[in-house]
Amino acid sequence: MKYVDSFLSAACLALLICGCGGDGKPPLAPVSGIVTLEGVPVSGATISFIPVGGGRVGTAQTDGTGRYVMSTFPGDEADGALIGEHKVAIMKVTGPGASKPAEANPPADDGSDGLAPASGDFDNGGDNADGDEGLEYLVPARYMNPDSSNLTITVEEGGTESGDFKLTVQ
């Protein structure tokens, strides 16, 4: 009986620590910041947080001052990002064929769950990728790929309002 009591105590403690949120969503924390390119705020850019260990991608769009507020679940505007380490991709493209960014993790027709892979294998093209004719990269193309952007952020439990990204042309 002693072991059963110990097990039950440990199980209750684990539930308290991990939480038992009934909404089925993983723990999120609020994240906001400013994106600049050579010190100038970048408006209308799409920023994505891709969890290093896999999981739901967070996305946001910058406003006229370059400020963004991260969101992970459709319909929950500014709900934050998954807690943990993320690779970051930032893009702003204009021209024929450039599309507006999609909402964060929309339901897919192909049965996928909108989750990022645990490791990279991202192919966002590049300056000379097929189908890019006439596109103008208003943020250097290397920032579009989380594996080449060299941008990361660690989302802590309390969140942050200083998730700033200072991009450069070189």
N, C-alpha and C positions, 0 to 999 in steps of 0.2 A: 504494500500500500504506500510505503514511503516513496518508492520509485514513481508510482502513478501521480502522487501529489507533486513531486519534483517536476515531472514531465508537464503536468497541467500548468504549473506555475511558469515554466519556461515558455510554454505555448502562449499563455496570456501575455507574458512580457514581450514576446516576438510580435504579437498582434498590436500591442501598444506602440512599439517602436516603428513597425512598418506601416501601421495604419490599416484600416479596413474600409476605405472609402467605397461607398456603395455605387459610385458612378463608373467604376471600372477603369478610370483614367489613371495613368501613372502620375507620380508627383511632379508638379510643375512649379516654377518660380517666375515672378515677373522680371522681364528684362527689357530695358530700353537704352538707347544711346544715340549717338550722332555719327553719320558717315560723312567724311570729307575726302576730297581729292585735291592734293596739293594745298590743303588748308581751306578750300572752298566747299561749303555744304553741297552734297549731292542730293538733288530732289528727284523723286520718281524712280529710285533704284529699288530693286528687289534684293532682299538679304535673306539668306537661308542658313539655319543652324542644323547641321547634320550630326547626330549623335555618334561618337566614335565607336561605341559598342553596339550600334544598331538601334533602331527605334524610330519613333515618329519625328519627322522633320518639322521644325518651326520656321515660319516665314513671316516677313513683314515688308512693307513698302515705306520708303522714306518720304517725309513731307517736304514742304518748301524750305524748311530750315535744315534738312538732312536728318531729322529725328525719326526714329522708328520705335515701335512698340511691338514686341514679338508675340506671335500667336501660333498655337499648335493644333487646336481642334477647330474645324469649321463651325461657325456659328457662335464661338466663344471668343469674340474679339478681345485681343490683349490678354489672353489667359496665361501667357508666358511660354517658357521652354522647359524641356525635360531637364531635371537636375543632373549635372555631370559635365563631362568634357565634350566639346563639339568642334568640328571643323566648320569653317564659315565660307560661304560663297556669296559674292555680291555681283549683280549685273545691272546694266542699263544699256539697252540697245534700241536704236531707232532704224527706220527704213522699211522697205517692202519685206513682208514676211515676219517682221518683229511682232510678237504678240504680247498682249497684256499678261502680267503674271496671273497664274491661277491661284485660287484660294488655297490656304494651307491644307495639305493632305486631303484633297477631295476624294469622294468615293470613286473607285476605278471600275470601269466596265469589264475589265479583264479578270476580276476576282482578286486582284492584289489588295493589300491592306494599307497602302500609302506609307509603308515603313521604309526607312533607308537600310541599305545593306550594312552589315557589321564592319566591312572593310570597303575601301574605295573601289571603284571601277566605274568612275564617272567619266563620261565623254561629252563634254560640253562644246566640243569643237575647238575652234581657235580662230585666229585671224584669217586662215585660209581654208577653213572647213567647207566641205561641199554644202551648197545651199545657202552660203553666207553672202553671196553677191549682193551688193547694194546695202548691206547692213553697216551701220556705223556704231562702233563700240564707244560709248560715252564714259565708260569705266574700262580700263585696260582688260583685255580678254582673259588674262591669267587669273583674275579675281573671280571669274565665272565658275571655275573648277575648284572644289574644296581641296583637292589634292595638290594643286599648284598655287593656290592663293597664299599659302603659308599663314592664313588667319585662323586663329582658334579662340575659343572662349570657354571658361569653366563657369557653369551656372551653379551657384551656391544655393542652399535652401532658402535664404532670405531674399534672393534675387539681387538685381543691381539696376541702377539708373545710369551707370557709367560704362555701358558696353559700347564704347566708342571705337571706331575703326578709321584710322588715318591712312588713306591710300595714297600711293605715289605713282607717277607716270613711269618712272624708271624702276 
